[in-house]
Amino acid sequence: MRSPRGLAAIAGLALTFAVPAIPAAASPAPAATPPEALAARAADQAASSGADRLAKGTGEAFVRTGVTPGGGGLYFASYRRTYHGLPVVGGDAVVVADGAGRVRGTEAAETAPITVGTKATLSAAQATKIAAAKVSTVDKTDAPKLVVLAGNAPKLAYEVVVSGHQGATPTRLHVFVDSATGAVLDTRDDIRTFAGPARAAAPVAATAAGTGNSYYAGTVSIDTSGSGSSYSMTDPGRRGIACGREGGSIFTKSTNTWGNGSGTDLETGCVDALYSVQTEWKMLGEWLGRTGIDGAGGGFRASVGLNDVNAYWDGSSTHFGHSQDNRRQATPMDVVGHEFGHAIFQTTPGGAGSGNENGGLNESTGDIFGALTEFYANNPKDTPDFSVGEGVNLVGQGPIRYMDNPSKVGDPNCYSSAIPNTEVHAAAGPQNHWFYLLSQGSAASPTCNNSTVTGIGIQKAGKIFYNGLLKKTSSWNHRAARKATLEAAIALFPGSCAEFTATKAAWDAVSVAAVSGEPTCSGQPPAGNDYSLTLSPTSASVQPGQTATTTVTTRITSGNAQTVQLLATGLPEGAKATFSPASVQSGGSATLTITTSATTPEGTSQVTVTGDGTDADHTAQFSLTVGTGTPPTGCDGIAEWDAAKAYVPDDVVGHNGHKWTSLWYSTGAEPGAPTSWAVWSDAGAC
């Protein structure tokens, strides 16, 4: 383990979790610099200097792969480690910074110092043969690439991706082969199934609001593409979202009415899948401030008709099978939300990770996002609950998992030293149980320490869970999740210890022990000085180049007045925010004006308005929609950029009508985005 350095010698910010701060630059940045850019600049400086947990050895560097806005005015910058230009698998890191350009914390996957050679003695062909032997039926092997596999004993290895089947189960297996000995050092599978092995058998068109006759949710409205007598189950406003047959094309027809409500009808299955993922997308934006499934305004295709009693995420798309009695498609909202939850886990910092404990947290993440989507939808036919898969009744035994009491189906309620060796779907139990207790409390759920936990509601619980997830690294485990969510509770709910106390009590109640360096809550605001912050209106729609305004109102809720500085983050590219006045005494009001430019991309952004008070901070969300369509995508003859694909230097893609050349290794770094300036070179319009 590397010894931390850097931040310890720098004065800390006045946060309850006492994380030190790094100034973005020696001199103040221009006032017009967007908060996200200030945060990215500060994070880059911390990564470059090797501060705190970002210590690095000779030949190592950090390359920023994205910046995700979180709650409380914070931004989460993710980094990939390299060693003499080679990707370091398991060497990733996260830097948390605020919109004023101050570093609030760092996290890094654990690895010993790297001192390996960079020349392989084993040939790529030999590595491919060794990797292919790990899969029973091989459909395809990708070209091997040299990487450094981090960990307790870093090794130079070939990473070979082998696609095929293990028996009847599909696989996209990343096999890491020692470049000197040919030993298989590790394997990681992109495929994430809904059910564990013990429980399962075998150009943008016009916007159109379609009518869907779903099996699980009744008659619903779904967003489709087309007009006149030509329609497609392709979402016109959510990039990448579409539904079709397994191994086939997207569903199309001459009318905009879809499905017949039958459990055996595949078009009906796609109605449920589209309705669910579109609902999940809305929930992510309105409840959590995340833009799209991938966090960058994109999503992924769904396919129905999988010939299996299961559903899975394969790293770039979702696939849904059927119940064991073959009467229903596996597309209820919690199953769809679960599979796209795997996509969220993969596209937050640290990626999909590896190992059973990390895998259990991944499975639990799917269950949590499924529950959040159900509660957001509040559909009267598919009422929200914390049972997983009860609607599809996959193998005729009811729900696959219970979040309130995982032991109902034999999964552990409590964390123990056995979890790292527990099958991943069962290993989801402790975090599922934690989330239920945090959300609903312990009145109807047992605790591992016989304690009483007071719930804070599912929306608050979701915010804390998601903002903790933004500090994830590839070595993510339950203790890291505990620390990150405690820090998130303080950042999201300053001036209140109730949320922090509940988060801590819920972890204690599932036997995840306290972590060294975890925060404490001091009961701010001091002397009981507090205020509320609200917006009116809370949303606006404008065309590129137009402005939107909202009134920011503060009211004293306890104690005395305090000075409140106002800040807006999460603005779309090219937009600027101004407050008049820039600060108020609590009890006063200000006007926020958001001015877009002619080049501001169309779409909806969740703008976070932060009140930075002397004694307390508060936030409010403003939904800004620019335009009514989406920007052009791709170029003729050039592959369109794919948010789920791993790119290497000199790859060429089309995106938003421009040709882009990759400068570095990246996944999910969108060409043209402010956070990807070092990853892609713009070759101009095409």
C-alpha positions in Angstrom: 0.0 0.0 0.0 1.4 3.4 -0.9 1.9 5.9 1.8 -0.5 8.9 1.4 1.1 12.3 0.8 0.2 15.8 -0.3 -3.1 16.8 1.2 -2.0 16.2 4.8 0.2 19.3 4.6 -2.5 21.6 3.2 -5.1 23.4 5.4 -8.5 21.8 5.3 -11.9 23.2 4.4 -14.6 23.8 7.1 -16.5 20.6 6.2 -17.8 18.2 8.9 -15.8 15.4 7.4 -12.7 17.6 7.5 -11.3 16.8 4.1 -8.4 19.1 3.1 -8.5 21.5 0.2 -6.3 22.3 -2.8 -6.7 25.6 -4.5 -7.4 25.3 -8.2 -4.5 27.7 -9.1 -2.2 30.2 -7.5 -4.4 33.1 -8.7 -8.2 33.2 -8.8 -9.8 31.9 -12.0 -11.8 34.2 -14.2 -15.4 34.7 -12.9 -16.7 33.3 -16.2 -15.1 29.9 -15.7 -17.8 27.3 -15.3 -17.8 25.6 -11.9 -17.3 22.2 -13.5 -14.2 23.4 -15.2 -12.8 24.8 -11.9 -13.5 21.5 -10.2 -11.8 19.6 -13.1 -8.8 21.9 -12.9 -8.4 21.3 -9.2 -8.8 17.6 -9.6 -6.2 17.5 -12.3 -3.8 19.4 -10.2 -4.3 16.9 -7.3 -3.8 13.9 -9.7 -0.7 15.5 -11.3 0.9 16.2 -7.9 0.1 12.7 -6.6 -1.6 14.2 -3.5 -2.9 12.0 -0.7 -4.2 8.6 -2.0 -3.1 9.6 -5.6 0.6 8.8 -4.9 2.2 7.4 -8.0 5.6 5.9 -8.9 8.1 6.4 -11.7 6.5 6.1 -15.1 3.0 6.4 -13.7 0.4 9.0 -14.7 -3.3 9.7 -14.2 -5.6 10.4 -17.1 -9.0 11.9 -16.4 -11.8 9.9 -18.0 -14.8 12.0 -16.8 -16.3 14.4 -14.4 -19.8 13.7 -12.9 -21.8 16.3 -11.0 -23.1 15.1 -7.6 -25.1 16.7 -4.9 -24.0 19.4 -2.5 -22.2 21.3 -5.3 -19.6 18.6 -5.6 -18.0 17.1 -8.7 -16.5 13.6 -9.0 -13.5 13.3 -11.4 -12.5 9.8 -12.4 -9.0 8.8 -13.5 -7.3 5.9 -15.1 -3.7 5.1 -14.1 -1.1 4.4 -16.7 2.4 3.0 -16.5 4.8 4.0 -19.2 1.7 4.5 -21.4 0.1 1.1 -20.6 -3.3 1.0 -19.0 -3.2 -0.1 -15.3 -6.2 -2.3 -14.6 -7.1 -1.8 -11.0 -5.2 1.5 -10.6 -8.1 3.9 -11.0 -8.8 6.9 -8.8 -11.5 9.5 -8.0 -11.0 13.1 -6.9 -13.9 15.0 -5.4 -13.8 18.8 -5.9 -16.3 21.6 -5.6 -17.4 24.3 -8.1 -15.0 26.8 -6.5 -12.0 24.8 -7.4 -11.2 23.1 -4.1 -10.4 19.4 -3.6 -12.7 17.8 -1.1 -11.3 14.2 -1.1 -9.5 11.5 -3.0 -10.0 7.8 -3.4 -7.8 5.2 -5.2 -8.0 1.5 -5.9 -5.4 -0.3 -3.7 -2.2 -1.4 -5.5 1.4 -2.1 -4.5 4.1 0.0 -6.2 4.5 -0.9 -9.9 8.0 -1.9 -11.0 7.3 -4.3 -13.9 8.9 -4.5 -17.3 6.9 -3.4 -20.4 8.1 -6.1 -22.9 6.2 -9.4 -23.2 8.0 -12.7 -23.7 4.8 -14.6 -24.5 3.3 -13.9 -27.9 -0.1 -12.4 -28.4 -1.2 -15.6 -30.3 -0.2 -17.7 -27.3 -2.1 -15.4 -25.0 -5.2 -15.7 -27.2 -5.1 -19.5 -27.2 -4.7 -19.6 -23.4 -7.6 -17.1 -22.9 -9.9 -18.9 -25.3 -9.5 -22.1 -23.3 -11.4 -20.4 -20.4 -14.6 -20.3 -22.4 -16.4 -23.5 -23.4 -17.9 -22.2 -26.7 -15.9 -19.3 -28.3 -17.6 -17.0 -30.8 -15.0 -14.4 -31.0 -11.7 -13.2 -29.4 -10.6 -9.5 -29.4 -7.0 -8.6 -30.2 -4.9 -9.0 -27.0 -3.6 -5.8 -25.5 -0.8 -5.3 -23.0 -1.8 -3.9 -19.6 -0.5 -3.8 -16.1 -2.7 -5.8 -13.7 -2.5 -3.9 -10.4 -2.9 -5.4 -6.9 -0.7 -6.8 -4.3 1.8 -8.0 -6.9 1.4 -6.0 -10.2 2.1 -8.0 -13.3 2.5 -7.2 -17.0 -0.3 -9.1 -18.7 -2.3 -9.5 -21.9 -5.9 -8.6 -21.6 -7.9 -10.8 -24.0 -11.7 -10.5 -24.3 -13.4 -13.8 -25.2 -17.0 -13.7 -26.3 -19.1 -16.9 -26.4 -21.0 -19.2 -24.0 -20.3 -21.1 -20.8 -22.7 -23.9 -21.3 -26.0 -22.1 -22.1 -24.9 -18.8 -20.4 -23.5 -16.0 -22.5 -20.1 -14.6 -21.5 -17.8 -11.7 -22.5 -14.8 -12.7 -20.4 -11.8 -10.5 -19.9 -8.9 -12.9 -19.4 -5.6 -11.5 -18.0 -2.7 -13.7 -19.0 0.8 -13.3 -17.5 2.9 -12.0 -20.3 5.9 -14.0 -19.1 4.6 -17.3 -17.8 1.2 -17.7 -19.5 -0.6 -18.1 -16.2 -4.2 -16.8 -16.0 -3.9 -14.1 -13.4 -7.6 -13.0 -13.3 -10.9 -13.1 -15.2 -13.7 -10.6 -15.3 -17.0 -11.1 -17.0 -19.0 -8.3 -18.5 -22.2 -10.4 -18.3 -24.3 -9.6 -15.2 -27.3 -11.8 -14.9 -30.5 -11.0 -12.9 -30.8 -14.4 -11.2 -28.1 -16.5 -9.6 -27.3 -19.9 -11.0 -29.1 -21.7 -8.2 -32.4 -20.1 -9.0 -32.5 -20.0 -12.8 -33.1 -22.6 -15.5 -32.1 -22.2 -18.9 -30.9 9.4 -38.3 -33.2 10.9 -35.5 -36.9 10.6 -36.3 -39.7 12.8 -35.2 -40.7 12.6 -31.5 -43.9 10.5 -31.0 -45.7 9.7 -27.8 -46.7 6.1 -28.4 -49.4 4.1 -26.6 -48.1 0.9 -25.1 -50.2 -2.0 -23.9 -47.8 -3.5 -21.3 -48.1 -6.7 -19.4 -47.0 -5.4 -16.0 -48.0 -1.7 -15.9 -51.2 -1.5 -17.9 -51.6 1.1 -20.7 -48.7 3.5 -20.6 -47.2 6.2 -22.8 -43.8 5.5 -24.3 -41.5 7.7 -26.3 -41.0 6.4 -29.8 -39.7 7.7 -33.2 -41.6 8.3 -36.4 -44.6 9.9 -37.9 -47.4 9.1 -40.4 -47.3 5.4 -41.0 -43.8 4.6 -39.9 -42.8 4.2 -36.3 -39.9 2.7 -34.4 -39.3 1.6 -30.8 -36.4 4.0 -30.7 -36.4 6.7 -28.1 -36.0 10.0 -30.0 -34.7 12.1 -27.1 -32.6 9.6 -25.1 -29.5 8.6 -27.0 -29.0 4.8 -27.3 -32.4 3.8 -25.9 -34.3 1.3 -28.1 -35.9 -2.1 -28.0 -36.1 -5.0 -30.4 -35.9 -8.8 -30.7 -33.0 -10.7 -29.3 -30.5 -11.0 -32.1 -32.8 -9.0 -34.4 -33.8 -5.5 -35.3 -35.7 -2.8 -33.4 -39.5 -3.2 -33.5 -41.2 -1.0 -36.2 -44.8 -0.8 -37.4 -47.2 1.5 -39.2 -49.1 2.7 -36.1 -47.9 4.1 -32.9 -49.7 1.7 -30.7 -47.6 -1.2 -29.3 -48.2 -4.6 -27.8 -51.3 -6.5 -26.9 -50.8 -6.8 -23.2 -50.0 -10.5 -23.4 -47.1 -12.0 -21.4 -46.0 -14.1 -24.3 -45.9 -11.2 -26.9 -42.4 -9.9 -27.5 -43.6 -6.5 -28.6 -45.4 -6.2 -25.3 -42.2 -7.2 -23.6 -40.5 -4.2 -25.3 -43.3 -1.9 -24.1 -42.5 -2.9 -20.5 -38.7 -2.5 -21.2 -39.1 0.9 -22.8 -41.5 2.2 -20.3 -39.2 1.1 -17.4 -36.0 2.4 -18.7 -37.5 5.8 -19.8 -39.0 6.0 -16.2 -35.6 5.1 -14.7 -34.0 7.9 -16.9 -36.5 10.4 -15.5 -35.9 9.3 -11.9 -32.1 9.6 -12.3 -32.5 13.2 -13.5 -35.1 14.4 -11.2 -34.2 12.6 -8.0 -30.4 12.1 -8.4 -29.2 14.7 -10.9 -27.7 12.1 -13.2 -27.9 12.8 -17.0 -28.9 9.6 -18.7 -28.1 6.0 -17.8 -24.4 6.5 -18.5 -24.2 9.9 -16.8 -23.3 11.6 -20.1 -26.7 11.8 -21.7 -26.7 8.3 -23.2 -28.2 4.9 -22.7 -28.2 1.4 -24.1 -30.4 -1.0 -26.2 -32.7 -3.5 -24.7 -33.6 -6.9 -26.4 -36.4 -9.2 -25.6 -36.9 -12.9 -26.5 -33.7 -14.2 -24.9 -34.1 -18.0 -24.8 -33.3 -18.3 -21.1 -35.0 -18.0 -17.7 -33.0 -15.0 -16.9 -32.0 -11.5 -17.9 -28.5 -9.9 -18.2 -26.4 -6.9 -18.9 -23.4 -7.7 -21.3 -21.4 -4.5 -20.9 -23.1 -2.6 -23.7 -26.8 -3.7 -23.8 -29.5 -5.4 -21.8 -31.2 -8.8 -22.7 -34.4 -10.2 -21.2 -35.6 -13.8 -21.2 -38.8 -15.3 -19.8 -40.3 -17.1 -16.8 -39.8 -20.8 -16.4 -43.4 -21.5 -17.3 -42.8 -19.4 -20.5 -45.9 -17.3 -19.7 -44.2 -13.9 -19.1 -41.3 -11.9 -20.4 -38.7 -11.0 -17.7 -39.4 -7.3 -18.1 -41.1 -6.0 -15.0 -39.9 -2.6 -13.9 -37.6 -3.8 -11.1 -35.9 -6.3 -13.4 -35.4 -3.7 -16.2 -34.2 -1.2 -13.6 -31.8 -3.8 -12.2 -30.2 -4.6 -15.5 -29.8 -0.9 -16.4 -28.5 -0.5 -12.8 -25.5 -2.6 -13.8 -24.9 -0.1 -16.6 -24.9 2.7 -14.0 -22.4 0.7 -11.9 -20.2 0.2 -14.9 -20.3 3.9 -16.0 -19.6 5.4 -12.5 -15.9 5.6 -11.4 -14.1 2.3 -11.0 -16.2 0.5 -13.7 -17.5 -3.0 -13.2 -14.7 -4.1 -10.9 -14.1 -7.8 -10.1 -14.4 -10.3 -7.3 -17.5 -11.6 -5.4 -17.7 -8.8 -2.8 -17.5 -6.1 -5.6 -19.9 -8.3 -7.7 -22.4 -8.4 -4.8 -22.3 -4.7 -4.5 -22.9 -4.5 -8.3 -25.9 -6.9 -8.0 -27.3 -4.8 -5.0 -26.8 -1.6 -7.1 -29.1 -3.2 -9.7 -31.7 -4.0 -7.1 -31.5 -0.5 -5.5 -32.0 1.2 -8.9 -34.9 -1.1 -9.6 -36.6 -0.1 -6.3 -35.9 3.6 -6.9 -37.5 3.3 -10.3 -40.6 1.5 -9.0 -41.1 4.1 -6.2 -40.6 7.0 -8.7 -43.1 5.5 -11.1 -45.6 4.6 -8.3 -47.6 2.7 -10.9 -51.0 1.5 -9.5 -50.7 -1.9 -11.3 -47.1 -2.6 -10.4 -47.0 -1.0 -6.9 -43.6 -0.2 -5.5 -42.0 -2.6 -3.0 -38.6 -4.0 -1.9 -39.2 -7.5 -3.4 -37.1 -8.2 -6.4 -38.7 -9.9 -9.4 -42.1 -10.8 -7.8 -44.0 -9.8 -11.0 -42.2 -12.2 -13.3 -42.1 -15.0 -10.7 -39.1 -16.3 -12.6 -38.9 -19.9 -11.4 -42.4 -20.2 -9.8 -41.1 -19.5 -6.3 -41.9 -15.8 -6.0 -39.3 -13.0 -5.7 -35.7 -13.8 -6.4 -34.5 -11.5 -3.5 -36.0 -9.6 -0.6 -34.3 -6.3 0.3 -36.1 -6.0 3.6 -35.0 -9.5 4.7 -32.6 -11.2 2.3 -32.6 -14.4 4.5 -36.2 -15.1 3.2 -34.5 -16.8 0.2 -31.3 -17.8 2.0 -29.2 -14.7 1.3 -27.2 -13.1 4.2 -28.8 -10.2 6.0 -25.5 -9.3 7.6 -22.0 -8.7 6.4 -19.3 -11.2 7.4 -15.9 -12.4 6.4 -17.6 -15.0 4.2 -19.0 -12.3 1.8 -15.9 -12.1 -0.4 -16.4 -15.8 -1.2 -20.2 -15.7 -1.5 -21.9 -16.0 -4.9 -22.6 -12.5 -6.2 -26.4 -12.5 -6.1 -26.4 -13.8 -2.5 -23.6 -11.3 -1.7 -26.0 -8.5 -2.6 -27.9 -9.2 0.7 -26.0 -6.9 3.2 -26.1 -3.7 1.0 -29.7 -4.4 0.0 -30.7 -4.8 3.6 -28.7 -1.5 4.5 -30.6 0.4 1.8 -34.0 -0.9 3.0 -33.2 0.1 6.6 -31.9 3.5 5.6 -35.0 4.1 3.5 -37.8 2.5 5.6 -36.3 1.9 9.0 -36.3 -1.3 11.1 -40.0 -1.5 12.1 -40.7 -4.4 9.6 -37.1 -5.6 9.1 -34.7 -7.4 11.5 -31.3 -5.9 12.3 -28.1 -7.8 12.9 -27.3 -6.0 16.2 -30.9 -5.8 17.5 -30.9 -2.1 17.0 -33.6 0.3 15.9 -33.1 2.3 12.7 -35.2 5.3 11.7 -35.7 5.5 8.0 -35.3 8.7 6.0 -37.4 7.9 2.9 -36.3 6.3 -0.4 -35.5 9.5 -2.2 -33.0 10.7 0.4 -31.6 7.2 0.7 -31.2 7.1 -3.1 -29.3 10.4 -3.1 -26.9 9.2 -0.4 -26.4 5.8 -2.1 -25.7 7.4 -5.5 -23.4 10.1 -4.3 -21.4 7.4 -2.4 -21.3 5.4 -5.7 -19.6 8.3 -7.3 -16.5 7.7 -5.1 -16.3 4.0 -6.2 -13.0 2.5 -7.3 -12.4 -0.9 -8.9 -11.5 -2.3 -5.5 -14.9 -1.2 -4.1 -16.1 -3.1 -1.0 -18.6 -2.7 1.8 -16.4 -0.7 4.1 -15.5 1.7 1.3 -19.2 2.1 0.6 -19.9 2.8 4.2 -17.3 5.6 4.4 -18.4 7.1 1.0 -22.1 7.2 1.9 -21.4 8.8 5.3 -19.4 11.5 3.5 -22.2 11.8 1.0 -24.8 12.3 3.8 -22.9 15.2 5.2 -22.3 16.8 1.8 -25.9 16.4 0.8 -27.6 17.5 4.0 -25.4 20.1 5.7 -26.9 21.5 8.8 -28.6 18.2 9.7 -27.2 15.1 11.3 -30.4 13.0 10.9 -29.5 11.6 7.6 -25.9 10.9 8.6 -27.0 9.2 11.8 -29.5 7.0 9.9 -26.8 6.1 7.3 -24.4 5.1 10.1 -27.0 3.2 12.0 -28.1 1.2 9.0 -24.5 0.1 8.3 -24.1 -0.9 11.9 -27.3 -2.8 11.7 -26.0 -5.0 8.8 -22.6 -5.6 10.6 -20.4 -3.4 8.4 -17.9 -2.1 10.9 -16.6 1.5 11.3 -13.8 2.5 9.0 -10.7 4.4 9.9 -11.0 8.0 8.9 -14.8 7.9 8.4 -16.5 11.3 9.2 -18.5 12.4 12.2 -21.4 14.8 12.3 -21.1 17.8 14.6 -24.6 19.0 14.5 -24.2 22.0 12.3 -25.4 24.7 11.7 -23.8 26.3 14.7 -26.0 28.0 17.2 -29.1 26.7 15.3 -28.8 29.2 12.5 -30.5 27.8 9.4 -32.6 28.7 6.4 -34.5 27.2 3.5 -33.8 27.7 -0.2 -36.4 27.3 -3.0 -36.8 28.1 -6.7 -39.8 29.4 -8.6 -40.2 28.2 -11.3 -38.3 24.9 -10.9 -38.0 24.3 -14.7 -37.9 26.1 -18.0 -37.6 25.2 -21.7 -35.7 27.5 -24.1 -34.1 27.4 -27.6 -30.4 27.6 -28.1 -29.3 31.3 -27.6 -32.3 32.1 -25.3 -32.3 32.8 -21.5 -34.2 31.3 -18.6 -34.9 32.9 -15.3 -36.0 31.7 -11.8 -36.3 33.4 -8.4 -34.2 32.0 -5.6 -35.9 32.6 -2.3 -34.3 32.0 1.1 -36.2 32.0 4.4 -34.8 31.9 8.0 -36.0 28.6 9.6 -34.1 28.9 12.9 -31.7 31.3 14.6 -30.3 34.4 13.0 -29.7 35.6 9.5 -26.5 34.7 7.7 -24.8 35.6 4.4 -25.6 33.1 1.6 -23.4 33.0 -1.5 -25.2 31.7 -4.6 -23.7 29.2 -7.1 -25.1 27.3 -10.1 -23.6 24.0 -11.3 -24.5 21.3 -13.9 -25.0 23.9 -16.7 -25.1 22.5 -20.3 -22.1 23.3 -22.5 -22.0 27.0 -23.6 -24.5 28.2 -21.0 -23.7 30.8 -18.3 -25.4 31.6 -15.0 -25.6 34.9 -13.2 -27.3 35.8 -9.9 -28.6 39.3 -9.1 -27.5 39.9 -6.4 -24.7 37.3 -6.2 -25.3 36.8 -2.4 -28.2 37.5 0.0 -28.9 37.6 3.7 -31.0 34.6 4.5 -34.6 35.9 4.2 -33.8 37.6 0.9 -34.3 36.7 -2.7 -32.2 36.8 -5.9 -32.8 36.2 -9.6 -30.9 33.5 -11.5 -30.5 34.1 -15.2 -29.2 31.2 -17.3 -28.1 32.3 -20.8 -27.5 29.6 -23.4 -25.5 30.0 -26.5 -26.3 29.2 -30.1 -24.1 26.1 -29.8 -25.6 24.8 -26.5 -26.6 21.2 -27.1 -30.3 20.3 -27.1 -31.5 18.2 -24.2 -32.4 18.5 -20.5 -29.9 19.4 -17.8 -30.4 19.3 -14.0 -28.9 22.6 -12.7 -28.0 22.5 -9.0 -28.4 25.9 -7.3 -26.3 26.0 -4.1 -26.6 28.4 -1.2 -23.3 28.6 0.5 -24.2 30.1 3.9 -21.9 31.2 6.7 -23.4 28.5 8.9 -25.3 26.1 6.6 -25.5 25.1 2.9 -28.6 24.1 0.9 -29.3 23.1 -2.7 -32.3 23.1 -5.0 -32.7 21.6 -8.5 -33.7 23.5 -11.7 -34.5 21.5 -14.8 -33.4 23.3 -18.0 -34.5 21.9 -21.4 -32.8 23.4 -24.4 -34.5 22.8 -27.8 -36.8 19.9 -28.6 -34.6 17.5 -30.5 -31.1 16.0 -30.3 -27.9 17.1 -32.1 -26.8 15.2 -35.2 -24.8 12.0 -34.6 -22.1 10.3 -36.6 -20.6 10.8 -40.0 -21.0 8.7 -43.2 -18.6 5.8 -43.3 -17.2 6.5 -39.8 -18.3 4.5 -36.7 -20.4 6.5 -34.3 -18.9 7.0 -30.8 -20.1 4.4 -28.3 -20.2 5.3 -24.6 -19.7 1.7 -23.6 -16.7 1.0 -25.9 -13.1 1.1 -24.8 -11.1 3.3 -27.1 -7.3 3.5 -27.6 -5.1 6.2 -29.2 -5.7 6.8 -32.9 -9.2 5.4 -32.9 -11.5 7.5 -35.2 -15.2 8.0 -34.5 -18.0 10.3 -35.6 -20.1 12.3 -33.0 -22.4 15.3 -33.3 -21.5 15.8 -36.9 -17.7 15.9 -36.3 -14.8 13.5 -36.9 -12.8 12.8 -33.7 -9.4 11.1 -33.2 -8.6 9.4 -29.9 -5.6 10.8 -28.1 -5.7 8.4 -25.1 -7.4 5.3 -23.6 -11.0 6.1 -22.6 -14.5 4.6 -22.0 -17.5 6.9 -21.7 -15.5 10.1 -22.3 -17.8 11.9 -24.8 -16.0 13.7 -27.7 -16.6 17.5 -27.4 -17.6 17.4 -23.8 -15.7 19.9 -21.6 -14.4 16.9 -19.5 -12.9 15.1 -22.5 -10.7 17.8 -24.0 -7.6 15.8 -23.4 -9.0 12.5 -24.7 -10.3 13.5 -28.2 -9.0 15.7 -31.0 -11.7 17.4 -33.2 -10.9 16.9 -36.9 -13.8 19.2 -38.0 -17.3 18.7 -39.4 -17.9 15.8 -41.7 
